[in-house]
Amino acid sequence: MHIAYLCAWGPWMQLLAHSVNDAGVRHRLDDHLRGTAARSGEFGAPFDGDSAATYLGVVHDVGKAACPWQSKLLAVEAAGGGRVGIDHKRAGTLLAQRALSPTLARIVLGHHGGLPDTQTLKDELYEAAQAVDALEATIATVAELVPEISPEISPALPQWLASVPKSELGLAYDLLIRMLFSCVVDADYLDTSAHFSGSAAVHPASLPIPELLQRFEQRRTEKLKDRPKTDITRLRDDVYAQTVAAAALPPGIHRLGVPTGAGKTFAAGGFGLHHAAKWGLRRVVVAVPYISITEQNSAIYRDLLERDGDTAPSLLEHHSSVDLDSAPHGAKLAAENWDSPFIVTTTVRLFESLFSRKPAAMRRLHRLASAVIVLDEVQALPDPLLIPILSVLRELCDHYGTTVLLTSATQPEFMAVSGFEEVRAVDLIHEPAPLYAKLRRVDYEWRLTPQPTLDDIAVEAAEQPQVLVVVNTTANAATVHRTLTDSRPADFGPALHLSTRMAPRHRRENLAKVEELLKQGKPVAVVATPLIEAGVDLDFPAVYRAFAPAESLQQAAGRCNREGKLRPARGRVVVFDPSDGGRPNGEPYKQAIQATLENFGPDLADPDDLPALARYYRLRYGRLGDDGLGQRIQDLRARHDFPTVAKEFRMIDDETTSPVVVLMDDAEAEDVVLAAIRALRAPYPCGPQPLRDLQPYTASLPRSAARQAVQAGHAEPVIGDLLLWVSHYHPERGIDLEHPENPEDFTSC
């Protein structure tokens, strides 16, 4: 049946998917369905999901052929643009139910709003059955143009599903649904973005993995050839050689446990590239717990992998925390999809992709198939979520061709977690104990009783020419920094500050100053939150660390006498428990503190004692139990309750923090920020570049403080939950909420 007989249009009219772009061209529905299907199938191929992904892509927007939707699209276009606002998902959902299954039909139903729970799916299928005549007419119209929406043979599902035990099928389907959903929404976004940009949706011409590996090794050799030969550099070479040799091992779960300062960043990247090249994997994804580590690791890896004149970047740094799923559809296209061969991101972004239900967060998920995932500083993964995290990592290795590398100087005993006792992880370093003995470079002092105040510590640390003070909260960092600055002798050099209330560029500038002063042997003091404890290669003779879980104490000690320059003397690490200090809230943190108190202290072991660390982790993980949050999430996954899983799975409490863009005292940077914000606010898709441009200038605030800042005129909304800070930005501490604000003139956009 021709569209002309269904709608009051002439026979020359076409079925449309999207309105006119800047070139005056409309997006034909048949082109969009086939374009999305082709890309979706390509994305599903690495896990044998190409047949199902192709079909879901070709039916996802069939409902747009309905006359009311087509008429409204033209009306909206004539009015200058906007949302059509008429549901168009039921026709494709009905087709997916028939050709695949009801549970997979939710992928089409949720491709704009997010994966629904089973009851919502049943309700929608019931409503579709009530309107089946109208839906059949729409389907018949599209079938004339795109006959593949009505296949004679049902699309195939991955063959490996047949080998999954019945007791594990619920979880297997959970991840398969997520992967197929990711294929469809990413393909949909790319095809839509290509239309509005007026260009073909092609992949960036990044270098293949073997060529990246060649670059990595060549550049690493160049960087290391002139370094002095010391016991530590020889030890690092040995770690690298063992790690790279182990890259020939088959894909699976691997562990790299070496002490701080043993060259873990080079070794992990080298393993990822060598392993990917050996086994034909598509990319390396390095995930770290702190934004500060992504910044440093990205700089290191970019120097090793990229060259001037490259047509496309080989490395993507992604740590934007902006929630785009509450933004208009065009802005959602700004979400990253990880289409690069080397990714550096945060664990929050990684696991947000795996346990979210929203399209913007999940579009990159399929990129994890046939990839090497390097989980750096893996000890920072939250205890309550370990069961679902370990479960999904094992599933990725079993069915999606993924390799996982767990790296840490304080390697956790994950196999002590209930349900994972039989999981086999291969250690890349067979005898780590001698490495730890050789790199023992500090002595610990314990100031637990009586408890000092933060000011006591700040005044004492101010007398140290080169010193690092690490505290548990941003408020404590600001307090110590003020007192230390006021107490420090004038000839002792600067006191610098590092926390998430500073823009990443500001933190990088401060880190560069610290590195240069330390290199020159000049005095410098640094006050920081735990973001400095991993991936930041600083070397102080004295470190003060507020009491924290054992792994944090050891990580802080890794910034003390890192290069062994004080030998035969050792560095000095002072562990203190401030009477007025803050700590993260929550029962898991309290349990980690209790396990630390039971194993480490003045009359117990030091945090770099490997047998004590193993006991500590077994005690800590043994208290998780089978009835906690992690197991509850697993049960929800097995029931395919995607909304509740997303609500329960919180790497950090996203509801308590807001990303805040700051305008620094730099005209060129201000131009970049304001241009990116204008692009995000524009009605048409802008792609991911604006958010990439904003990353260096995005700090974070507690959400309650962010709301108060908006009400007081210190910040203004941009898009989603992203804010623009339009008030005073402290040149040393960034957004300093503890001091009265000093609003200044600003440029609105």
N, C-alpha and C positions, 0 to 999 in steps of 0.2 A: 504494500500500500504506500503510495507516494505521500510525502509530507504535504503537498498541496491539497490533498483531500481531507487532511486532518485539521489544518489550520487555515485561517482566512488569509493566506499568502499566495503569491503567484508561484508557478512551477519553477521559476528561476531561483527561488530562495533556497538557502542551504541550512542544514542543521549546524548550530554553532556551539562551541564549548566556552569561548571567552570573547570578550568584547574587543573592539578595535585597539591596536597598539599604536605607537607613535608613527609608524609608517603607514597607517591607515588600513591595515590588514586585520581581518577578523580571524579567529582561530576555529577552523572547522572541527566539528565533533568527531568525525571519522578519523581525521588526522591525529587528534588528541588521544583517542582511544588506542589507536595502533602505535602511536609514539610511546605512550605510557606502557603499553603491553611489551613492546620490544625491550625497553630499558629494564622493566621489572623482571622479565625473564632472564636477561643478562645478569642481573644482580642475584637472582636465585640459583643460578647454575652451580656455584661452588658447593652448595649443600644439597644438590640434587632436587632443588625446588623450582627449577625453571618452568616446568609445565604448569604447575599451580600458579606460580607468580605471574606468568604470561596471561593466563586466563583471568585472574583477579584484576590485572591491569586493564584488560580490554573491556571488562564489564563495569568498572568502578563508576563511570559517569554516564551510563546508559540512560538514567533517569532524566538527564538534561534535554532529551529529545521531546519531552512532554510539552504540549503547546503553551501552558501557562508559564513554564520556565523560559521557553524561547521568547515569548512575548515580553516578559519582564526584563530579560537581558537587554533587548533592544530599547526598552523604555528607560532603563537605567543608563545605558550608553548615551541616549539622547539627552539625558538630564546631566551629563557630565561625569558619570561614573559612580561606583558604589557597589554594595552587595545586592545580589538578586533576592536573597532571603526566602526562597522557596525550596523546600526539601527535595532532593533529587536522588537519594540513596536507595530507595526501596526497590526500584526495578533491578539494579545491579545486585542488591542483596538477595533478591528472589532467584536470580540466575545462579549466583554462587551457591545458594542452598541446594539447588537442583543438581548442579554439575559436580559439586564437591561435597559439602556437608553443611548442616546448620552452624556448627561451631566455627568453621572457616568463613562462613558468610559474614561474620561480625567484622572481618577485615574491610569489606566494602562499606558496611554500615558505619564504621568508625573512622573512615579515612579523612574526615575533616575534624570531627569533634573528639576523637579518641576511642580506643577499644572499649566496648561496653561490657557489662556483666551479663551473665546468662539470662537473668530475668528480663532485662531490657531487650536483649536479642529476641527472646520468645515473644515479648509484647509487640515488637516491630514486625516480626514475621506474621503474627496474628493480624495486625493492621494491614499488612501486604495482602494477606489472603482475602480480606474484606474488600479490597480495592483491586482485585486481580484483573478485572476486565480492562480497566484503564491502564494498568501496568502492562498487560499483554499487548495492548495497542501500541504503547510506546516501544516495547521490545521488538514488535514486528516491524515498526518503522526503522529502527536502527539495524535490524537484521538484513534489510535490503542493502544497506551500505556496508555493513560489517558482519557478514554471515558467520564469522568465527565466534560470535557470542552464543551461538547455538550449536555446539559441537556434537557430532554423532557419537564420539567416544569421550568419556569423562577424562579430564586432565589427570595426569598421574601425580601421586604424592611420592615423597622420597622413599626409596626402597628400604632404607635402614629402619624405618618405622616398624617393619615386620619383625625385627629382631629385638625390639624393646619389650622387656617384661611387662605383663599386664599391670602390675602394681606401680610401674613408673610411667605409664602412658599419659596420665594426666599432666605430669610435669613436662614430658617430652612434647606434648601438643602445646603447652603453654609457650615454650621457647620457639617452636615452629611457627605458631601464630604471630609471635612478635617479629620473627625474622621475615615472614611473608608480608606482614604489615609494613615493615620497614622498606622492603623492596617496592611496594606499591606507592607509598606516600613519597618516597624519594624520587621515583620515576615521574610521578604526577607533578611534584614541585619543579623538577628539572624541565619537563616538557612545557609547563606553564611559563616558567621563567624564560625559556628560549623564545616563546611566542612574544612576550612583552618586551624582551630585549631586541627582538628582530634578528636573532642569530640562531644557528643550529645548536642543539644541546649536545655538545661534544665534551669528552673528557679532556682535562688538561694534559698537555704533552710532557708529563713528568718522565724522568729517566726510569728505565726498568731497574729492578732490584740488583741484578748482577753488575750493572754499571755504577749504581750507587755504592755497592760494596767495594768496587775498585777505587772509587773516589775516597771512600772512608779510610781504607787501608793506606792509600798513598798520602793523604793529608795527615793521618795520624803519625806516620813515619816521619814526615817533615816536621811536625810539631815537637816530636820527642827526640830528634837526633842531637840537639845541642844541650840537652839537660844534663846536669851532673850525674855521675854514676854513684849512687849511694845504696845502702842496704834497702831502703824503702823503695827506691825506683826499681831495683832488681826484683823485689817482692811483687811490685805492681806488674812488671813484665811477666812474671810467672803466673799470676792470677789471670792475666789476659790470655796467655797461651793455653792454660787449662780450660778456660771458658770457651774459647774459639774451637778448640779441639772437640769439646763436647757438643758443639753445634751439629755435628754429624749424627748425633743420636736421633732416633725417630721422634716425630711430633708427640707431644704429651705435656705433662706437668713437670717442670724442672725447678730447682732451687739454686740460688746463688747466695751463699752466706759467707761474707767476708767482713772484716772489721772496717770501721770508717778510715778513710785515707788509703784504701787498698786499690783504688782505681775502678770502683764499681761502675761509674758512668760510662767509661770507655768499654769496659768488659761487657756490660749489658747491651749496649748498642752494637758492639761487634758480634755478640752471640745472635742478636736478632737478625742482622743482615746476613751473616753466614748461614744461619739456619734457614732463613727464607730462601736464599739462593740455592741451597742444597735440596730443599724439598718443594721448590716451586710455589712458595707462598706469596701472597700479593702485597703485603705491607707489614710494617712494624708499628705497633701502637705502644708508646711508652706512657704509662699513667702514674702520676705521683700525687701525694696527698696535699701538697701545698702549692699555691700559685707561685711562690718565690722559686720553687724548684723547677717549675715549667719554664720560668724565665731564664734561669741559668742553664738548664739542660738544653733548652732550645738554642741558646746562643752557642753552646759547645757543639751540638749536632749540626746546626746550620753552617758553622765554620768548616765542619768536616764534609758536608754533603753538597753544598751549593756553590756555584761559581757565577761570576759576573757574565751576563749574556745568556743565562738560562731562559728559555721561553716560558717556563712555568716553574713555580717553586716546588722543590722536592719535599720540603718539610712544612707541615702546618702546625702552628701552635694554637691550641684551642683551650681557653679557660674562661671564656665569657660565661657569666652566671645569669644572664638576662633571660627571664621567662617570656618566651615569644608566643606561647600558646594562648595567652590572653590578649594578644595583639591582633590587629586586622590581618586577613589572609595574606595580603601582599607582603606585609612585614615578616610573616612566618618564613618566607622564602630566604630570609637572611640567615636562617639557621645553618650551621655547618653540617656537611654530610661526609666529611673525612675522605674526600676523593683525592688523596695524596699517598705516596708510598711510605712516608714516614710521618707519624703523628706524635706530637707531645701534648698531653692533656692532663687533666686532673682525674683522680679516682671518682670524684663526685660526678663529673661529666660522663665518665665511662659507665658507671653503674646506674646513673640516671637514664642512660640510653637503654640499659637492659631491663629496668624495672618500671619505667614510666609507662603511660598508656597514650601519651599525646604525640601527634605527628611530628612536630618540630624537634622534639627530643629524640624520637625513635628513628628518624629518617636515616641516620648514620649507622644503625645497628648492624645491618647486613654487611658492612665493611669489616666486621670482626670475623666473618667466615674466611677460612684460609689465610689467617693472619698470625703473626707473633704478637702476643700481648705481654709486655714487660710491666709487671706490677712492682714499681720501685717503692722502697720503704713500706713494705707490705705489713709491717707490724702496726701501722696506723689504721688498718681497716677496723671498723667498729665491731666490737664483740657481739652485740645483739643481732647483727646482720650476717655473721659469718656463715651460718647454715645455708641461707639462700645464695650468698655470694659463692661459696665453695661449690654448691650444687650446680649453679649455672656455668661456672668455669669448667667443671667436669663435663657437663653436657656439651659445651663448645668443643672441648677436646675430643669427645667421643663421636660426635656426629657432624661437626661443622669444619673439620680440618684445621682446627686452631691449636697453636702451642702456647702455653702459659709459662712464663718465667717469673718466679717469686724471688725478689731480691731484698735483702736487709742485712744490716750489721748485727741485728738482734733477731735472727731468724725465728719466727714463731713456730710452735709445735701445733700446726693446724690439724695434724692427724689425731690430736687429742680431742677434737670437737666431735660430739656425738654424731654418729652416722658416717663418719669419714675415716674411721680407724683403718680401713683396708685400702684406702686410696694410696697409690704409689707415686711418690714424687722423687725424681732422680736428682741427686746432688751433683752439681758441676764441679765442686771442689771436694775431693774425697776426704781430706784430712784438714779441716779448718782450724783445729785447736792450735797447732804450731804457729799459724798466721797471727792469731790473737795474742799469743805469748810474745812473738817478735814485735808486735805493734802496741804493746802495753806502754803507754807514754805519759800516764798521769797518776797522781795520787789524789784520793778523795778525802775531803774534810766534811764532817757532818755537823750542821748547826740546827738541830731539831729541838733540843731542850737546853736552856730556855729559848723561847722563840724570839728572834729579832723582829723588828719592824721593817717595812720597806725602806723607810728613811735611813735606818741603821745600815742596811746593806748598801744603799746609794752613797752614803757618806764614806763608808769604808772602801767601796769600789772606786770612788773618785780619786783616791790616793794612789791607785795603780796606774802606771803609765799606759800600759796596753791591757785592756780588760773588756770582757763580754759579760753582760748580765741578761739572763733569760728569765722571764716571768710568764705566768699562765694566761693573763688577760691583757687586752689592749688598754684598759683603764689603768691596770698596774704598771704597764710599760710607760704610759704618759706620766704617772706619778713619780716613778723612779727616775725618768729622764729629766724632769724638772729639778728634782733635788740634786741629782748627780751633776747637772750642768751648773747649778748655783754653788756647789761645793768643790768643784774641780779647780785645782791650781791653774792660774792663767797660762803657765808655760807647758801645760800638759796636753795641749792640742784639743781638738773638737770632741764633743760628745754627740754621737749620731744616733738616730732612732729608726727602727724598722718595725712596721706593723701593717695590717691590712687596711688601716684607716688612711694609709698613704697610697697614692696612685703607683702602679707598677713601675712606671718610668722614674718616679721619684725614688722608689726603693732601689732600682738599678743604679741610679746616680749615686746614692749613698753607699751602696755596696762597692762601686768602683772607687770611691774615695777611700773607703776602709782598706780595700785591697792595696791601693797605692801607698797609703801611709804605713801599712804593715810591711810591705815590700821594702820600703825605705828605712824601716826600723824606727819610725817616728811614733810619738804617743798618740793614742786614739782610744776612746771608749765607745762602746756600742750597747744600747739597751734595746731588746727585741722581745717579741713574742716567739712561740715555738716554730714559727715559719722559718727561722734561721737554722733549725737543727738538722736539716737534711738537704743535700744537694747544694749547699753553700760552702765553698772551699775557703774558709777563713782559718787563721792559725794564731791563737792568742796564748800567751804564757799563763793567763789566769782566767777562769770562767766561774761565774756565780750562777747557780741554777736553782730556782724555786722548786720545792719538792713536787714530784710528779711521778707517774708510772716509770718503772725501771728502764724501759726502752728509751723514754725521753731523756732520762738522766744520762744514759750512755751516748745518745745522739748529741747532747750538748757537750759531753766530754770529747766527742770527735772534733770539736772546734778548738781544742786545747792541745798545744804541742803537736799539731797534726803532722808536721814534717820532721819531727824528732830533733829539732834544732837545739833543744835544751840539754841533750844528752851530754854527760851521763845523768844530769838532773832530770826530773820529770816536771810536767805541767801540774798546775794546782787547780782542782775542781772543788768548789765549795757548794755543798748542797744545803740549802736553808729552807726553813718552814716559816714564812712570815706570819706574824699574828694578825696582820691586817691585809693579808694577801687573798686574792680570789682564785677560784678553781672552776673548771667546767662543772655544770650541774649534771645530774643523772646517776642512776644506780650503777651502770657499767663502769663509769670512771671511778666511783667509790670502791667498787670491787677490785679494780686494778691497783688503786692506792693501797688497799688492804693487803693484797697479795705482795705488793712491793715491801710494805712494812714487815711482813712475815719472813721475807727472804733477804733483804738488803738493809744495811745500816752500819753504825759504828761498831757493833759487836757481831755483825753478820758478814755476808759477802759484799763485795763491790759489784756494781752493775755490769762489769765486763767479765764476770765469772760465768763461763758457758754452762757448767752443770747447774749452777744456781738459776740461770735464766731459763733452762729447760724445766726445772721444778716450778719456777714462777709461772710459766705459760701453762703447764699442765694443771696447776692449781686454779689459775684464772679461767681457763676454758672449761675445766671440769665443773665449774659453778654455773655454766650456761643453762644446763638442763634441757629436757625435751619438751617443756611446756612454756617456753618463753616466746619472745617476738619472732625470732628466726623460724621456729617450727610453725608458728601461726601463719607466717607469710608463705611457707611451703604449702600448707594446707589450702590457703587461698589461691595459690598458683594452680594447684591440682584441680580446683573447682572453677578455674578460669574467671575469677573475680578480679578483673584487671583494675577497676577503679580503686578497690580497697587495697590491693597490693601497692599501687602507686602512693596511696595515702599513708600506708604503714611503713613503706621502705624509705627511710630518710638517712642518707649518709651524713648530712648535717641537717639541722632544723632550718630548712629553707624558708619556713614561715617567719623566722625571726631575723633574717638578714635581707638587706636590699643592696643591689649594685648601684653605685653612685659615681657618675662621671664628673670629674673636676676640671676646671679651667685653670691651668698653671700659668705662671708668670712668663709666658712665651707666646709671642704673637703668632708665630708659625704653627705652634701646637694648637692654639685657640682656633685658628682657621680650620685645621683638620677636624677638630672636635665638632665645631658648629656645622661644617659641611656634612659630616657623618650623621648628625642629628637631623638635619634637614632631609637627608635621603631616607632616613628611617620613618620620618613623619609624612613623607610623600605618599600619595594614594597608589602608586604603582610599585611593583616588586623591584627591590634594589640589590638582591643577592647578598652574600655574606660579607662583602668587603667593608661596609660601614661598621659592623660590629668588630671586625678585625682592627679597623682603624682606631676604635675606641678602647680596645683592650689595654693599651699602655696608660690610659688615663682613668681607669675604673677602679675605685676603692669600694669598700663595703661598710655598711652601718647596721646596727640592730634595727629591725623593722619598726619598733616602737619609736626609736629616736628619729628614724627617717620620716615617719608620719608627722612627728612634732616639727621636724625641720620644714616639711612642706607647709604645714599650717602657719609657721612663723615666717615664711617667705625665704628661708635659707636654701630651699631646693624646689625644683619644679618637675612634674612628670614629663617623660619623653615618650616611651612606648613600653607596653607590658608593665613590668615592675621596675624598669630602668628610670633613674632620676638624674637630673643635672644639678650639681651643687653650684649655687650662685652667690654664696656667702664667702666669708674669710677662710682661706686655706693656709694653715700654718706652714711656714717654710721649713720647719724641722719635723713636726709631728703630723702634718696633714690635717685631717678633720679632727680637731681636738674638742670633743664634746664636754670635757671636764672644765674647760676654761670658758668664760663668757664669750659669746660670738661677737664678731666685729664686722657687721655687714658692710660690704663695699659695692661700688658700682659694678655692674656686670652687663654683658651683652646678651640680650635675649634673642632667640631664634625661632 
